Amino acid sequence: MERFGFVGLPNSGKTSLHNALAGGDAVAARHAFSTKSANVGVAKVPDDRLRQLAEMSSSRRAVNASVQFTDIGGLVAGSSRGEGLGNAFLGHVRDTDAIVYVLRAFVDPDIGGVDDPLDSLRVLETELALADLDSATRQLDKLSRALKGDPSLRASHDLLAGAVAVLEEGLPLYRAGLDSSARAGLRPFFMLTNKPVLAVVNVGEGQIADAQEVAAPVREELGDAEVVPLCVQLEAEAAQLDESERPELLAALGLGSGALDRFLASAYHLLGLRTFLTTGPKESRAWTFRAGATAVECAGAVHSDIQRGFIRAETIRWDHLLDAGSWVAAREQGRLRSEGKDYPVADGDVMEFRFNV
């Protein structure tokens, strides 16, 4: 399950975004530091391919892929030094797969807080960089002592020392121009600013028509990061409706397919995520994998025994299987492919693994 950590200033809309995505009812308070615990929610990843395959196979159940959201208390300038309550919560997002900046763009005189998304971004980046500096400095000290007895640690030591030099400038690591190898080498140190970044620009109801324009400065500032403008309050209200009523309201409000679809489309692109499927009378299920994963690696997502005893994977594209009408018909028509362990799995592949243990 992919995990996303929400980071934002007080009253940026983090908790409302959590509710919009996970369909929860966590309390969104208007006062800084009212949130004293992390909210954790899980949402099903919408996938119409799965629905159609489940109907074709008359599956007893359909199991969507899931993602987890962690919403921590609002950060303020100085959070890395213990100001407010933010520093106490940063540990909750160190083991997430990506950081989601929630940046307020809506103006509401009744709700205090910063409404310039670029100002919010600069504060958040600085605080996360300083929090990383504290952690990296302590880890570097331990590594320096260990290096005296184990010269093989030199590469990790030098890589971490370079990261400390960047963080001392108040810069997040994703702005340091590090190559993919260096970023991968820093992962064991659990740096917040070494994670992929996605930004949600929280616009007001009156800004929906110009949402892309409002988000443009953030997109320019963050470069390659995914930036998604959302009217979080309306999305959170829509999430509380029955699923049958939700599309009509979303369309009426000009919100398109809704926050979850748009957020996940950007998140999947950011993290290089793909989906393969399995289907049968018992269940149809969507499985998440990283782009480039092989058949034997995807087999391990289903069960370690299948990966260990992998023989082959019978494979067909989801739409070709629907066109055939059933797995048996697809086999009779010669449309199933027999793929080996090194086959690079494609998004939308439907697979049946053959194994022996």
PEUR-V427479 format. One line per field, one symbol per residue. psi: psi as a letter, one per 30 degrees, with the letter a starting at -180 (. if undefined). Layout:
# PEUR-V427479
psi=???
This chain:
# PEUR-V427479
psi=kkkkkkkllkgfgeeeeeeeefgahkkjlgkkgfjglkkklkkkjkjfeeeeeeeefhkflkjllllkkkjllkllkfefggkbfeefffffgfglflkjkjjkfkkjffjllkgjeeeeeeeeeeeeeeeeeeeeeeeeeeeeefeefiffgeeeeeeeeeeeeeffggklffgfgkleeeeeffeffhkegflkkkkjjjllefgefgeeeefeeeeeefcflkkjkkieeeeeeefflkeffeeeeeeefggbfleeeeeeeeeeeefhklklllkleelkkkkklkkfkleeeeefeekeeeeegkeljkkkkeeeeeeefleeeeeefgfkkjkafgkjklkgkkkjkklk.
